[in-house]
Amino acid sequence: MNNNGMIIKCVAGVYDVLIDGKIYSAVAKGNFRSKKLVPLVGDMVCIKFSERKDEQNLITEILPRKNALLRPPVANVDTLLITVAVKKPNPDLKLADHLICYSRMLGIEPIICINKSDFDENEAKELALQFQKSDLRTFITSSYNVEGVEELRHAIKKGITCFSGQSAVGKSTLTNLLLGREMFKTGGLSKKTERGKHTTRHSELVLFDKGKYLADTPGFSLLEMPDFSPDDFKNLYYEYEKYSYDCRFNGCNHINEPDCAVKEAVLKGELSQERYDRYKVFYNEVNEKWRNRYD
């Protein structure tokens, strides 16, 4: 029997592993703790099957990962579906930009989903345009009237697609719509804070189509980027690269330098002014952190 499979669900330290179309329950071998390793949903693992009914199957090895997200906790992700709500909650576009950089750093394709367009269609289009000008695949949807969901469905490629974004932006509802059945609990906004309430308590992969898996994962509203140099950060803005060859200075940071082709493209409307303004703030944060990294 094949001993290698993919973890598709984890609840309280018990893993569901998919092997040749069948699901087997298993726990992680004790020596993972000493190695500071934790199996994640999406991991390809090796299982030792128990020989007795009163013993559990053991995950003995985690096969090499191509990437891993810790919040949400998923491995081997192919696509990060970054979901932003038009309203309720108000869009956290800095978080969206962080997630774009984070996914590009890990070799994951970011896709932007502007959800809850029924609140304000014009605002949804304006938000989408910020990312479309950065050559990011962007979709406008409404969980309420199901507009744009079919288009999003066809855009999802094979592999693991992970929803991310603030709580209450509609990730679980969109997942249910894409699957065509109610698989995950949905929540709303806290009346006190107008912020999302977490509804998902575990990580799980669900087969969406042949070779396609959707991840429903705990929501989050904060993301700490790793320490990297300003140059490494700048290179994560792929849309600036084609303009940088026309900048006066090699290695232009597109901040204070004169004759910067990126700034010129922003003025012409070829690149988003709003996203560029956030880039400057983000760049300065990264630069300051890099300069003080040995303090």
VENJONOR-V865169 format. One record per run of one state. SS is the DSSP state (~ for helix, > for strand, _ for the rest). FROM is the first residue (numbers start at 0). TO is the last residue. If there is no record, write none. Layout:
# VENJONOR-V865169
SS,FROM,TO / SS,FROM,TO
This chain:
# VENJONOR-V865169
_,0,2 / >,3,10 / _,11,12 / >,13,18 / _,19,20 / >,21,27 / _,28,29 / ~,30,33 / _,34,39 / >,40,40 / _,41,42 / >,43,47 / _,48,55 / >,56,61 / _,62,66 / >,67,69 / _,70,71 / >,72,74 / _,75,77 / >,78,84 / _,85,91 / ~,92,104 / _,105,107 / >,108,114 / _,115,115 / ~,116,118 / _,119,119 / ~,120,131 / _,132,136 / >,137,139 / _,140,147 / ~,148,154 / _,155,157 / >,158,163 / _,164,169 / ~,170,178 / _,179,187 / >,188,188 / _,189,194 / >,195,195 / _,196,201 / >,202,208 / _,209,210 / >,211,215 / _,216,228 / ~,229,233 / _,234,236 / ~,237,243 / _,244,259 / ~,260,267 / _,268,271 / ~,272,290 / _,291,294
